Amino acid sequence: MLLPVLLVVLAAALAVLACVAAQLRCVDAARGAARAAARGDDASSVREIGQQLAPPGARVVVSSSGEEVEVHVTARVQPFGAFLRLPDVAVTGRAVAAVEGQP
């Protein structure tokens, strides 16, 4: 009777770890893209950097307002893939960087 409960707890822990890992990848992607944008890289290379660092299928949105650049990375995660038809979990990352060369 204890084994099924342990398996459910283990599965839940693995699902949470998969979501946390995807969240961290989104944050890293947002930071990397924000740094590139702050350096003055063009928009296509900034998005490419974000896509390379983000989980597969993530959306990278770059916006700038004067002295700051803001990057949002959003992804949908299926902790167990298509194996179990559980709902997706949305994870996001956000980073803001000051544009370099501005006083």
N, CA, C and O of each residue as an XYZ file, in Angstrom:
412
protein
N       0.817     -1.201      0.000
C       0.000      0.000      0.000
C       0.863      1.267      0.000
O       0.443      2.307     -0.509
N       2.033      1.179      0.556
C       2.906      2.333      0.637
C       3.592      2.625     -0.699
O       3.871      3.785     -1.000
N       3.865      1.608     -1.497
C       4.570      1.788     -2.756
C       3.815      2.688     -3.742
O       4.448      3.562     -4.335
N       2.511      2.530     -3.952
C       1.815      3.442     -4.866
C       1.870      4.902     -4.413
O       1.986      5.808     -5.237
N       1.787      5.119     -3.128
C       1.859      6.483     -2.604
C       3.243      7.067     -2.865
O       3.356      8.227     -3.263
N       4.286      6.291     -2.649
C       5.641      6.753     -2.910
C       5.850      7.058     -4.392
O       6.540      8.018     -4.736
N       5.264      6.253     -5.262
C       5.394      6.500     -6.695
C       4.689      7.792     -7.109
O       5.192      8.527     -7.959
N       3.552      8.066     -6.525
C       2.836      9.305     -6.833
C       3.628     10.509     -6.331
O       3.732     11.519     -7.027
N       4.180     10.406     -5.141
C       4.989     11.498     -4.595
C       6.237     11.709     -5.452
O       6.609     12.850     -5.726
N       6.879     10.636     -5.874
C       8.055     10.742     -6.740
C       7.696     11.388     -8.079
O       8.432     12.239     -8.578
N       6.570     10.984     -8.655
C       6.132     11.573     -9.926
C       5.845     13.063     -9.766
O       6.197     13.861    -10.634
N       5.213     13.437     -8.669
C       4.931     14.857     -8.428
C       6.231     15.646     -8.249
O       6.357     16.764     -8.747
N       7.182     15.065     -7.547
C       8.470     15.740     -7.345
C       9.202     15.913     -8.671
O       9.800     16.964     -8.906
N       9.170     14.919     -9.531
C       9.807     15.017    -10.846
C       9.126     16.072    -11.712
O       9.792     16.793    -12.454
N       7.805     16.164    -11.620
C       7.073     17.176    -12.381
C       7.454     18.581    -11.919
O       7.658     19.476    -12.740
N       7.548     18.766    -10.623
C       7.942     20.069    -10.082
C       9.366     20.412    -10.504
O       9.642     21.555    -10.868
N      10.266     19.445    -10.461
C      11.648     19.692    -10.883
C      11.732     20.063    -12.356
O      12.525     20.927    -12.730
N      10.926     19.425    -13.196
C      10.918     19.763    -14.622
C      10.433     21.195    -14.827
O      10.973     21.920    -15.662
N       9.430     21.602    -14.079
C       8.919     22.970    -14.191
C       9.928     23.988    -13.682
O      10.096     25.047    -14.286
N      10.592     23.685    -12.595
C      11.604     24.595    -12.048
C      12.779     24.714    -13.017
O      13.306     25.809    -13.211
N      13.192     23.612    -13.622
C      14.290     23.656    -14.581
C      13.921     24.523    -15.782
O      14.747     25.301    -16.258
N      12.695     24.396    -16.271
C      12.251     25.221    -17.395
C      12.170     26.691    -16.986
O      12.505     27.573    -17.777
N      11.734     26.956    -15.776
C      11.676     28.331    -15.267
C      13.068     28.957    -15.237
O      13.247     30.104    -15.644
N      14.048     28.201    -14.755
C      15.420     28.699    -14.699
C      15.980     28.946    -16.097
O      16.716     29.910    -16.311
N      15.635     28.081    -17.045
C      16.085     28.297    -18.423
C      15.461     29.563    -19.001
O      16.117     30.286    -19.752
N      14.201     29.840    -18.662
C      13.560     31.071    -19.134
C      14.249     32.301    -18.550
O      14.478     33.283    -19.256
N      14.576     32.247    -17.276
C      15.260     33.372    -16.634
C      16.640     33.570    -17.252
O      17.037     34.701    -17.534
N      17.372     32.477    -17.463
C      18.694     32.583    -18.090
C      18.589     33.145    -19.504
O      19.409     33.970    -19.908
N      17.593     32.704    -20.248
C      17.405     33.204    -21.613
C      17.082     34.692    -21.606
O      17.599     35.445    -22.431
N      16.235     35.114    -20.685
C      15.890     36.532    -20.594
C      17.121     37.362    -20.225
O      17.331     38.441    -20.780
N      17.925     36.868    -19.300
C      19.142     37.602    -18.909
C      20.121     37.713    -20.064
O      20.657     38.790    -20.327
N      20.355     36.609    -20.753
C      21.289     36.618    -21.872
C      20.829     37.538    -22.992
O      21.630     38.282    -23.558
N      19.543     37.489    -23.311
C      19.009     38.349    -24.365
C      19.039     39.811    -23.937
O      19.323     40.685    -24.756
N      18.750     40.092    -22.670
C      18.775     41.474    -22.190
C      20.193     42.040    -22.234
O      20.389     43.199    -22.597
N      21.179     41.226    -21.867
C      22.568     41.680    -21.957
C      22.950     42.001    -23.389
O      23.595     43.015    -23.654
N      22.548     41.127    -24.324
C      22.860     41.357    -25.736
C      22.184     42.623    -26.246
O      22.786     43.400    -26.986
N      20.936     42.825    -25.851
C      20.218     44.029    -26.282
C      20.839     45.281    -25.675
O      20.915     46.318    -26.333
N      21.280     45.191    -24.430
C      21.903     46.349    -23.775
C      23.234     46.714    -24.434
O      23.621     47.882    -24.456
N      23.928     45.716    -24.967
C      25.187     45.975    -25.684
C      24.951     46.677    -27.006
O      25.852     47.320    -27.546
N      23.739     46.554    -27.528
C      23.438     47.173    -28.809
C      23.318     46.189    -29.955
O      23.292     46.599    -31.115
N      23.242     44.882    -29.655
C      23.063     43.884    -30.711
C      21.728     44.118    -31.408
O      20.798     44.672    -30.823
N      21.646     43.686    -32.677
C      20.388     43.883    -33.409
C      19.312     42.936    -32.882
O      19.613     41.939    -32.227
N      18.056     43.264    -33.179
C      16.907     42.551    -32.608
C      16.897     41.067    -32.972
O      16.539     40.234    -32.139
N      17.282     40.726    -34.197
C      17.248     39.314    -34.592
C      18.267     38.486    -33.811
O      17.968     37.352    -33.436
N      19.455     39.018    -33.559
C      20.445     38.258    -32.783
C      20.043     38.179    -31.313
O      20.339     37.192    -30.639
N      19.373     39.211    -30.817
C      18.897     39.172    -29.430
C      17.862     38.069    -29.270
O      17.921     37.299    -28.311
N      16.914     37.984    -30.198
C      15.900     36.923    -30.136
C      16.532     35.547    -30.315
O      16.115     34.579    -29.678
N      17.534     35.463    -31.177
C      18.216     34.182    -31.395
C      18.913     33.711    -30.131
O      18.857     32.528    -29.794
N      19.569     34.625    -29.430
C      20.214     34.272    -28.156
C      19.168     33.782    -27.162
O      19.367     32.775    -26.482
N      18.062     34.496    -27.086
C      16.989     34.073    -26.187
C      16.436     32.707    -26.550
O      16.185     31.888    -25.665
N      16.241     32.447    -27.840
C      15.705     31.158    -28.273
C      16.682     30.016    -27.990
O      16.262     28.914    -27.639
N      17.977     30.274    -28.141
C      18.978     29.236    -27.892
C      19.019     28.833    -26.419
O      19.220     27.662    -26.097
N      18.832     29.791    -25.543
C      18.918     29.508    -24.111
C      17.596     29.041    -23.509
O      17.589     28.406    -22.455
N      16.493     29.344    -24.157
C      15.165     29.039    -23.617
C      14.767     27.589    -23.903
O      15.373     26.931    -24.749
N      13.753     27.098    -23.200
C      13.224     25.770    -23.503
C      12.631     25.750    -24.919
O      12.285     26.803    -25.453
N      12.513     24.581    -25.522
C      11.950     24.497    -26.874
C      10.535     25.086    -26.935
O       9.717     24.871    -26.040
N      10.272     25.820    -27.993
C       8.946     26.401    -28.189
C       8.684     27.668    -27.405
O       7.550     28.144    -27.366
N       9.700     28.218    -26.784
C       9.513     29.427    -25.969
C       9.311     30.647    -26.856
O       9.732     30.675    -28.013
N       8.666     31.639    -26.294
C       8.431     32.911    -26.985
C       9.291     33.974    -26.311
O       9.271     34.118    -25.088
N      10.046     34.716    -27.116
C      10.934     35.758    -26.610
C      10.418     37.104    -27.102
O      10.276     37.318    -28.306
N      10.137     38.014    -26.167
C       9.644     39.345    -26.504
C      10.627     40.370    -25.945
O      10.919     40.382    -24.749
N      11.127     41.223    -26.826
C      12.096     42.254    -26.442
C      11.432     43.611    -26.605
O      10.836     43.898    -27.642
N      11.538     44.446    -25.574
C      11.016     45.807    -25.668
C      12.031     46.754    -25.037
O      12.752     46.391    -24.108
N      12.069     47.953    -25.554
C      12.994     48.944    -24.996
C      12.249     50.243    -24.777
O      11.325     50.596    -25.510
N      12.681     50.936    -23.748
C      12.084     52.229    -23.433
C      13.192     53.156    -22.952
O      13.530     53.186    -21.768
N      13.736     53.891    -23.872
C      14.768     54.857    -23.504
C      16.042     54.221    -23.020
O      16.840     53.735    -23.820
N      16.244     54.217    -21.719
C      17.495     53.761    -21.126
C      17.488     52.286    -20.745
O      18.523     51.760    -20.335
N      16.359     51.610    -20.869
C      16.257     50.216    -20.435
C      15.767     49.309    -21.556
O      15.031     49.715    -22.454
N      16.214     48.058    -21.457
C      15.743     47.004    -22.345
C      15.116     45.938    -21.464
O      15.682     45.556    -20.440
N      13.953     45.461    -21.862
C      13.254     44.436    -21.089
C      12.979     43.238    -21.988
O      12.541     43.389    -23.129
N      13.243     42.045    -21.459
C      13.031     40.815    -22.216
C      12.142     39.891    -21.394
O      12.400     39.644    -20.216
N      11.090     39.383    -22.033
C      10.190     38.391    -21.428
C      10.335     37.103    -22.220
O      10.269     37.120    -23.449
N      10.530     35.989    -21.532
C      10.582     34.674    -22.161
C       9.486     33.830    -21.532
O       9.422     33.685    -20.312
N       8.626     33.276    -22.378
C       7.496     32.473    -21.911
C       7.535     31.117    -22.596
O       7.775     31.029    -23.800
N       7.298     30.057    -21.825
C       7.277     28.706    -22.392
C       6.183     27.902    -21.719
O       5.782     28.189    -20.592
N       5.708     26.891    -22.426
C       4.737     25.942    -21.878
C       5.469     24.621    -21.672
O       6.160     24.138    -22.569
N       5.313     24.045    -20.490
C       6.031     22.821    -20.137
C       5.035     21.707    -19.882
O       4.035     21.895    -19.189
N       5.319     20.545    -20.451
C       4.575     19.332    -20.133
C       5.533     18.442    -19.354
O       6.394     17.802    -19.956
N       5.406     18.386    -18.040
C       6.387     17.655    -17.234
C       6.556     16.193    -17.646
O       7.657     15.651    -17.549
N       5.492     15.553    -18.099
C       5.586     14.146    -18.503
C       5.445     13.980    -20.008
O       5.221     12.871    -20.493
N       5.574     15.076    -20.751
C       5.440     15.014    -22.199
C       4.045     14.569    -22.596
O       3.067     14.881    -21.917
N       3.960     13.846    -23.686
C       2.666     13.368    -24.170
C       2.285     12.039    -23.520
O       1.217     11.491    -23.793
N       3.167     11.523    -22.654
C       2.912     10.234    -22.011
C       1.629     10.283    -21.184
O       0.757      9.426    -21.330
N       1.521     11.267    -20.331
C       0.303     11.502    -19.559
C      -0.301     12.797    -20.065
O       0.414     13.790    -20.201
N      -1.521     12.816    -20.333
C      -2.149     14.023    -20.870
C      -2.547     14.973    -19.745
O      -3.725     15.215    -19.483
N      -1.535     15.488    -19.106
C      -1.760     16.459    -18.050
C      -1.685     17.857    -18.649
O      -1.083     18.034    -19.708
N      -2.270     18.837    -18.008
C      -2.225     20.199    -18.551
C      -0.799     20.756    -18.554
O       0.049     20.382    -17.743
N      -0.577     21.670    -19.506
C       0.701     22.358    -19.580
C       0.852     23.313    -18.404
O      -0.129     23.753    -17.803
N       2.096     23.617    -18.095
C       2.409     24.602    -17.066
C       3.144     25.752    -17.754
O       4.127     25.530    -18.461
N       2.671     26.974    -17.548
C       3.319     28.151    -18.136
C       4.419     28.632    -17.209
O       4.201     28.824    -16.013
N       5.612     28.828    -17.778
C       6.736     29.375    -17.016
C       7.248     30.605    -17.753
O       7.208     30.668    -18.981
N       7.726     31.570    -16.996
C       8.205     32.814    -17.600
C       9.499     33.257    -16.943
O       9.822     32.872    -15.819
N      10.212     34.064    -17.671
C      11.405     34.714    -17.144
C      11.418     36.145    -17.639
O      10.968     36.424    -18.750
N      11.925     37.047    -16.832
C      11.939     38.468    -17.188
C      13.258     39.052    -16.743
O      13.747     38.758    -15.652
N      13.837     39.891    -17.603
C      15.078     40.567    -17.243
C      15.051     41.983    -17.794
O      14.507     42.231    -18.870
N      15.641     42.907    -17.051
C      15.751     44.299    -17.446
C      17.223     44.689    -17.360
O      17.904     44.373    -16.384
N      17.707     45.382    -18.394
C      19.095     45.832    -18.385
C      19.156     47.267    -18.868
O      18.370     47.684    -19.719
N      20.094     48.016    -18.320
C      20.319     49.393    -18.754
C      21.113     49.371    -20.053
O      22.064     48.603    -20.196
N      20.719     50.214    -20.994
C      21.410     50.293    -22.273
C      22.806     50.840    -22.029
O      22.972     51.867    -21.371
N      23.813     50.149    -22.562
C      25.203     50.576    -22.370
C      25.497     51.797    -23.235
O      24.940     51.961    -24.321
N      26.369     52.633    -22.739
C      26.733     53.832    -23.465
C      25.830     55.011    -23.171
O      26.062     56.104    -23.689
N      24.798     54.818    -22.347
C      23.893     55.901    -21.947
C      24.456     56.516    -20.664
O      24.935     55.786    -19.797
N      24.407     57.829    -20.528
C      24.900     58.464    -19.292
C      23.991     58.191    -18.109
O      24.264     58.652    -17.001
